[in-house]
Amino acid sequence: MIVALAVASAAVVLVNGFYSSYLVQRQVLIDATLEANRAYAAKLADTTQNFIEEAQEQLAYAAGIIARHADDEARLLQEAERLRLQSHSFNSVAIVDTAAIVRATSPEALQIKGRQLQSAAAREALEQRRPLVSQPYTAITGNMLVVISHPVFAPDDRYLGYVGGTIYLRERNVLNRLLGEHHYQDGSYLYVVDQDRTLLYHPEEDRIGERVAGNPVIEAAIAGDAGRMEVVNSRNVPMLAGYAPVPAAGWGIVAQRPVDVTLTPLDELMWRVAVKTAPVAVITLIAIWWFARAISRPLGQLADGARQMDAPGTADRIQRVRSWYVEARQIKRAMLIGIGLLQARIGRLDRDARTDPLTGLVNRRGLGEVLELWRAEARPFAAIAIDIDHFKRINDSWGHEIGDTVLRRLGQILRQTARETDLVCRTGGEEFLLLLPDRSPAAALAVAERLRKAVATERIEPIGHVTISAGIAALPDDGADAGTVLRLADDMLYEAKRTGRDRVVVAGS
């Protein structure tokens, strides 16, 4: 019983520690993936929003030219060709009069010039007489498309019709260019839905035009919300999804990744930990078994002494048996060694969970723990929120591997600039955070400017030089709590980017 109890107790401790470590790492992976997908969906939604706004501006400019040459068929055709070919934003362009008759089209191979359009999109554009993004529909040419339109008014304000650019959803289109390049082979993918829950873009082209109902992520996105959510998709696959709206069109963009794909690296990691821990665990269990046997031996000696109470020297033999306390201390020491080894491994895993694997800087989890400690100490600090200017352009032009090189180099420069007491974090994507305890906003500005200049002069092959923008806020100068100060620092960062980039903006300046 003693041997079984000792071995079972050690096994329970080992298994419980291993399982607890697995649960902690699992939640960290899930939270990190959810946040990454949320940020990704938000960035792509901004990109799509910008495209729609730019397309409306192109159409508005074309509408002005069309209004001045409404009776010149050749000039209308020329303008339709220019609008389609200049930016490649549209698969086709049509100029339509107030009777829904197509006056000019590009490409002319569509052969719809002179025909009257009967689609709901055409009727809506003629009735509303304002810039519109239509619901998807199948045109008389057989293409499933979305129309972005702009009204045409004569100089005397007479309504002349509209000019519309089409996006063919089942052919190569601008959504493919904006979103398709972000499809990964690890199970992550993006899709776009409209207000009717119809898929406008999906990596599986045969699903474009499919209506998806009952998905809470889609409902939240088309309602205008942005966020993240664990969800089971229409094919009963558990997903980690981030979502964001495109206000200009009423669309929603969803970035998601299967849960099992997300957790695969963790399973492999835990298997490696188990393999490396197994020899130590086996040695520990053998030691426990041996010491348990050693405990039973003095008991046998005591039993022999009890049977020989009347024999000479029994008192001395019982006195000598008391040495088993030394063996008990050795068992305790062996147990502590075994448990200490396991706790050390768990501690290393926990430290890994607080560290960004790419840059080696503190991640959001580690940031939260430090902020909680500083809050308990009522410690003031200055926060510098940092973002690499035009980082998406770097990724798009040079690839993600070069983008990772830029992130690592910025992390090195941050560590070189910071004091030992400062906290350097990577909070996501190209965003970094430098916390300066017991420093004023003015001191933080000096640090930020030094950092900005150091980055601007650093040459990173093969792209050359990059710049950063930064925002500064301080506790308690600019807020009563850390959350408020960090949000304000982010606001100042966005102000720096909005007003030209490669600069530092301080709260209250």
C-alpha positions in Angstrom: 0.0 0.0 0.0 2.8 2.4 0.8 4.6 1.8 -2.5 1.3 2.0 -4.5 0.3 5.3 -2.7 3.7 6.9 -3.2 3.9 6.0 -6.9 0.3 7.0 -7.6 0.8 10.3 -5.8 3.9 11.1 -7.9 2.1 10.1 -11.1 -0.9 12.3 -10.3 1.3 15.3 -9.7 3.2 14.8 -13.0 0.0 14.3 -15.0 -1.8 17.2 -13.4 1.2 19.5 -14.0 1.4 18.4 -17.6 -2.3 18.8 -18.2 -2.4 22.2 -16.6 0.5 23.4 -18.8 -1.4 22.1 -21.8 -4.6 24.1 -20.9 -2.6 27.3 -20.3 -0.8 27.0 -23.6 -4.0 26.1 -25.4 -5.8 29.2 -24.2 -2.9 31.4 -25.1 -2.8 30.1 -28.7 -6.6 30.5 -29.1 -6.6 34.1 -27.7 -3.6 35.0 -29.9 -5.2 33.6 -33.0 -8.5 35.3 -32.3 -6.8 38.6 -31.9 -4.7 38.2 -35.0 -7.7 37.4 -37.1 -9.6 40.3 -35.6 -6.8 42.7 -36.5 -6.4 41.1 -39.9 -10.1 41.4 -40.8 -10.1 45.0 -39.6 -7.1 45.9 -41.9 -8.6 44.2 -44.9 -12.0 45.9 -44.3 -10.2 49.2 -44.3 -8.4 48.3 -47.5 -11.8 47.3 -49.2 -13.4 50.5 -47.8 -10.6 52.6 -49.4 -11.0 50.8 -52.7 -14.8 51.5 -52.8 -14.2 55.2 -52.0 -11.5 55.5 -54.6 -13.8 53.7 -57.2 -16.6 56.2 -56.4 -14.1 59.1 -56.9 -13.1 57.6 -60.3 -16.7 57.3 -61.3 -17.5 60.8 -60.1 -14.7 62.2 -62.3 -15.9 60.2 -65.2 -19.5 61.4 -64.6 -18.3 65.0 -65.0 -16.7 64.2 -68.4 -19.8 62.3 -69.5 -22.1 65.2 -68.6 -20.2 67.5 -70.9 -20.2 65.1 -73.8 -23.6 63.3 -73.3 -24.4 63.5 -77.1 -21.0 62.4 -78.4 -21.2 58.5 -78.7 -17.5 58.3 -79.6 -16.5 60.3 -76.6 -18.7 58.2 -74.3 -17.1 55.0 -75.6 -13.7 56.6 -75.1 -14.5 57.5 -71.5 -15.8 54.0 -70.7 -12.6 52.5 -72.1 -10.5 54.9 -70.1 -12.3 54.2 -66.9 -12.0 50.4 -67.3 -8.4 50.4 -68.4 -6.9 53.2 -66.3 -7.1 51.5 -62.9 -8.4 48.0 -63.6 -10.8 48.4 -60.8 -13.7 47.1 -62.8 -14.3 44.1 -65.1 -16.5 46.2 -67.2 -18.0 49.8 -67.4 -21.4 50.9 -68.7 -22.9 54.4 -69.3 -26.7 54.2 -68.9 -29.2 57.0 -69.7 -32.5 57.8 -67.8 -34.4 55.1 -69.8 -32.0 52.4 -68.6 -30.5 52.2 -72.2 -26.8 51.4 -72.4 -25.2 54.3 -74.3 -21.6 53.0 -74.1 -19.8 50.0 -72.7 -16.3 48.7 -72.2 -15.4 46.1 -73.3 -17.6 46.3 -76.4 -17.5 42.5 -76.6 -20.3 42.6 -74.1 -22.7 43.6 -76.9 -25.2 45.3 -74.7 -24.9 48.8 -76.2 -28.4 50.0 -77.0 -30.1 47.4 -74.8 -32.4 48.4 -71.9 -31.3 47.1 -68.6 -33.9 45.4 -66.5 -31.9 44.5 -63.4 -32.8 45.7 -59.9 -29.4 47.4 -59.7 -30.2 49.5 -62.7 -33.6 50.5 -61.4 -32.2 51.3 -58.0 -29.4 53.5 -59.5 -31.9 55.4 -61.7 -34.4 55.9 -58.8 -31.9 56.8 -56.0 -29.7 59.1 -58.2 -26.8 58.9 -55.8 -23.6 56.8 -55.5 -24.5 53.2 -54.8 -23.0 49.7 -54.4 -25.6 47.2 -55.6 -26.5 43.8 -54.2 -25.1 40.9 -56.3 -27.1 39.7 -59.2 -26.8 37.8 -62.5 -26.6 40.2 -65.5 -28.1 39.6 -69.0 -24.5 38.5 -70.0 -24.7 35.6 -67.6 -22.1 37.1 -65.2 -22.8 37.3 -61.5 -21.7 40.8 -60.5 -21.8 43.8 -58.2 -22.2 47.3 -59.7 -20.6 50.4 -58.2 -22.5 53.4 -59.8 -22.4 57.2 -59.7 -25.2 59.5 -61.1 -24.5 61.8 -64.1 -26.0 65.4 -63.9 -25.8 68.0 -66.7 -24.3 71.4 -66.0 -27.9 72.6 -65.6 -28.6 69.9 -63.0 -30.6 67.7 -65.4 -30.3 64.0 -64.5 -28.8 62.2 -67.5 -28.4 58.7 -66.0 -25.4 57.0 -64.4 -22.0 55.5 -65.0 -21.4 52.1 -63.4 -18.4 49.8 -63.0 -18.9 46.1 -62.5 -17.1 43.5 -60.5 -17.6 40.0 -61.9 -17.7 37.8 -58.7 -16.9 34.5 -60.4 -14.0 35.8 -62.5 -10.7 37.4 -61.7 -11.6 40.7 -60.0 -10.5 43.4 -57.7 -11.6 41.4 -54.6 -9.3 38.6 -55.7 -6.4 41.1 -55.8 -7.3 42.7 -52.5 -8.1 39.6 -50.6 -7.0 36.5 -52.5 -3.3 37.0 -51.8 -3.9 36.7 -48.1 -5.1 33.1 -48.3 -2.8 30.7 -46.5 -2.2 27.0 -46.8 -2.6 26.3 -43.0 -6.4 26.4 -43.1 -6.8 30.1 -42.6 -8.9 31.9 -45.2 -11.1 35.0 -45.7 -14.5 35.6 -47.1 -16.8 38.5 -47.8 -20.6 38.7 -47.4 -23.2 41.3 -48.2 -26.3 42.4 -46.3 -28.3 39.4 -47.7 -25.6 37.1 -46.3 -24.5 36.2 -49.8 -20.9 35.2 -50.3 -19.2 37.8 -52.6 -15.7 36.4 -52.2 -14.5 33.0 -51.0 -11.4 31.0 -51.7 -13.7 28.2 -53.0 -15.0 29.9 -56.1 -18.0 27.5 -56.4 -19.3 28.9 -53.1 -19.5 32.5 -54.4 -23.2 33.5 -54.6 -24.1 31.0 -51.9 -26.3 32.4 -49.1 -25.0 31.5 -45.6 -27.5 31.8 -42.7 -27.3 31.1 -39.0 -23.6 32.2 -38.6 -23.3 34.7 -35.7 -20.0 36.0 -37.1 -21.7 37.0 -40.3 -24.6 38.6 -38.4 -22.3 40.7 -36.3 -20.2 41.8 -39.3 -23.1 42.9 -41.5 -24.6 44.7 -38.5 -21.5 46.9 -38.5 -19.7 45.4 -35.6 -16.0 44.4 -35.5 -14.5 41.8 -33.1 -13.6 38.2 -32.7 -15.5 35.0 -31.9 -15.2 31.2 -31.6 -17.8 29.8 -34.0 -18.8 26.6 -35.8 -19.1 27.4 -39.5 -21.7 26.2 -42.0 -19.8 23.0 -42.5 -19.7 22.2 -38.7 -16.0 23.0 -38.4 -15.0 24.9 -35.2 -13.3 28.2 -36.2 -11.5 31.1 -34.6 -12.9 34.1 -36.4 -12.2 37.8 -36.6 -14.6 40.1 -38.4 -15.1 43.7 -39.5 -17.6 45.7 -41.6 -17.1 47.6 -44.8 -19.5 50.6 -44.2 -19.4 51.9 -47.8 -21.0 48.8 -49.1 -22.6 47.2 -46.1 -20.3 44.2 -46.5 -18.6 42.1 -43.8 -15.1 40.6 -44.0 -14.3 37.5 -41.9 -10.9 36.0 -41.3 -10.9 32.6 -39.7 -8.8 29.6 -38.9 -9.8 26.1 -37.8 -9.3 25.4 -34.1 -7.6 22.0 -34.8 -5.1 23.7 -37.1 -4.4 26.3 -34.5 -3.7 23.7 -31.8 -1.6 21.4 -34.0 1.7 23.1 -33.0 0.7 22.8 -29.3 0.1 19.1 -29.6 3.5 18.7 -31.2 5.1 20.9 -28.5 3.5 18.9 -25.6 4.5 15.6 -27.2 8.2 16.8 -27.3 7.9 18.0 -23.6 6.4 14.6 -22.7 9.3 12.7 -24.5 11.9 14.9 -22.7 10.2 14.6 -19.4 9.6 10.9 -19.5 13.2 9.8 -18.5 13.2 12.1 -15.5 9.7 10.9 -14.5 10.8 7.2 -14.8 13.9 7.8 -12.7 11.8 9.7 -10.1 9.2 6.9 -9.9 11.9 4.2 -9.5 13.5 6.3 -6.7 10.1 6.6 -4.9 9.6 2.8 -5.2 13.0 2.2 -3.7 12.6 4.6 -0.9 9.1 3.2 -0.1 10.7 -0.3 0.2 13.3 1.3 2.5 10.4 2.6 4.7 8.8 -0.9 4.9 12.1 -2.5 6.0 12.3 -0.7 9.4 8.7 -1.7 9.9 9.7 -5.3 9.5 12.5 -4.8 11.9 10.1 -3.3 14.4 7.8 -6.3 14.0 10.7 -8.6 14.6 11.6 -6.6 17.7 7.9 -6.9 18.9 8.1 -10.7 18.5 11.3 -10.8 20.5 10.4 -8.5 23.4 11.9 -10.8 25.8 15.2 -11.4 23.9 18.4 -9.7 25.1 19.3 -6.5 23.1 15.8 -5.9 21.8 15.8 -2.3 23.2 19.1 -1.6 21.3 17.8 -3.0 18.1 14.6 -0.8 18.3 16.8 2.2 19.0 18.8 1.5 15.9 15.6 1.3 13.8 14.9 4.9 14.5 17.4 5.7 11.8 14.6 5.4 9.2 14.0 9.1 9.7 17.1 9.8 7.6 15.6 7.6 4.8 12.3 9.6 5.1 14.3 12.8 4.5 16.0 11.2 1.5 12.6 10.3 0.0 11.4 13.9 0.5 14.5 15.2 -1.2 14.0 12.8 -4.2 10.4 13.9 -4.5 11.3 17.5 -4.4 14.0 17.0 -7.1 11.4 15.2 -9.3 8.7 17.8 -8.8 11.3 20.6 -9.2 12.3 19.4 -12.6 8.7 19.3 -13.7 8.0 22.8 -12.4 11.1 24.1 -14.1 9.8 22.8 -17.4 6.4 24.3 -16.8 8.1 27.6 -15.9 9.9 27.6 -19.2 6.7 26.9 -21.0 5.0 29.8 -19.1 7.9 32.2 -20.0 7.5 31.2 -23.7 3.8 32.1 -23.4 4.8 35.6 -22.3 7.3 36.1 -25.1 6.7 37.0 -28.8 8.4 34.2 -30.8 9.5 36.4 -33.7 11.2 39.3 -31.8 11.8 37.9 -28.4 10.0 40.9 -26.9 7.2 40.7 -24.2 3.8 39.9 -25.7 0.4 41.1 -24.6 0.1 38.5 -21.8 3.4 39.6 -20.3 2.4 43.2 -20.7 -0.8 42.6 -18.8 1.1 41.0 -15.9 3.6 43.9 -15.6 0.8 46.5 -15.8 -1.1 44.7 -13.0 2.1 44.8 -10.8 2.7 48.5 -11.5 -1.0 49.2 -10.7 -0.6 47.5 -7.3 2.6 49.6 -6.7 0.8 52.8 -7.9 3.8 53.3 -10.2 3.6 56.1 -12.8 4.9 55.5 -16.3 5.0 56.9 -19.9 3.8 54.8 -22.8 5.2 55.1 -26.4 3.0 53.3 -29.0 5.0 52.6 -32.1 4.0 51.5 -35.6 6.1 50.9 -38.7 5.0 53.2 -41.5 3.7 51.5 -44.7 4.4 48.1 -43.3 1.7 46.5 -45.5 3.5 47.9 -48.5 6.7 46.2 -47.3 5.0 42.9 -47.0 3.3 43.2 -50.4 6.4 44.4 -52.2 9.1 42.2 -50.5 7.2 39.3 -48.9 6.5 38.4 -45.3 10.0 37.0 -44.7 11.5 40.5 -45.3 8.7 41.9 -43.2 9.7 39.6 -40.4 13.3 40.8 -40.8 12.1 44.4 -40.4 10.1 43.5 -37.2 13.1 41.7 -35.7 15.5 44.6 -36.4 13.1 47.1 -34.9 12.8 44.9 -31.8 16.7 45.0 -31.5 16.7 48.8 -31.9 14.0 49.1 -29.2 16.0 46.9 -26.8 19.2 49.0 -27.4 17.3 52.3 -26.8 15.5 51.1 -23.7 16.8 51.1 -20.1 17.0 47.8 -18.1 13.9 48.9 -16.2 11.9 49.7 -19.3 9.4 47.3 -20.8 9.6 46.6 -24.5 6.6 44.8 -26.1 5.3 43.7 -29.4 1.5 44.1 -29.2 0.6 42.7 -32.6 1.5 42.9 -36.3 3.8 45.9 -36.8 2.7 47.5 -33.5 5.1 47.9 -30.6 4.9 49.5 -27.1 7.6 50.9 -24.9 6.7 51.5 -21.3 9.0 53.8 -19.3 8.4 53.6 -15.5 8.8 56.8 -13.5 9.4 58.9 -16.7 7.7 62.1 -17.7 6.1 62.8 -21.1 9.0 65.1 -21.9 11.5 62.3 -21.2 9.5 59.9 -23.2 9.4 62.3 -26.1 13.2 62.5 -26.1 13.4 58.7 -26.1 10.9 58.4 -28.9 12.7 61.0 -31.0 16.0 59.2 -30.5 14.3 55.9 -31.4 12.7 57.4 -34.5 16.0 58.8 -35.8 17.8 55.6 -35.1 15.2 53.6 -37.1 15.2 56.2 -39.9 19.0 56.0 -40.3 19.2 52.1 -40.0 19.6 50.4 -43.4 17.7 47.1 -43.6 18.5 45.0 -46.7 17.1 44.7 -49.2 14.5 47.4 -48.8 16.7 50.2 -47.5 15.3 52.5 -44.9 12.0 52.4 -43.0 10.4 54.9 -40.7 8.1 54.7 -37.7 5.4 56.8 -36.1 4.8 57.0 -32.4 2.3 58.3 -29.9 3.0 59.2 -26.2 0.8 59.3 -23.2 1.6 59.1 -19.5 0.1 57.9 -16.2 -1.1 59.8 -14.3 -0.7 62.9 -16.5 -3.1 61.8 -19.2 -5.3 59.2 -17.5 -6.2 57.6 -14.2 -5.6 54.0 -15.3 -3.2 52.1 -17.6 -6.0 51.1 -20.1 -6.9 54.8 -20.7 -3.3 55.8 -21.1 -2.5 53.0 -23.6 -5.6 53.8 -25.6 -4.6 57.5 -25.6 -1.1 56.5 -26.8 -2.7 54.6 -29.6 -4.8 57.6 -30.5 -1.7 59.8 -30.6 0.0 57.1 -32.8 -2.8 57.3 -35.3 -2.7 61.1 -35.2 1.0 60.9 -36.1 0.3 58.6 -39.0 -2.7 60.8 -40.1 -0.5 63.9 -40.1 2.3 62.6 -42.2 4.0 59.6 -40.5 7.7 59.5 -39.4 6.9 61.7 -36.4 6.0 61.6 -32.7 2.8 63.0 -31.2 2.5 63.6 -27.5 -0.9 63.6 -25.7 -2.0 67.2 -24.9 0.5 68.7 -27.2 
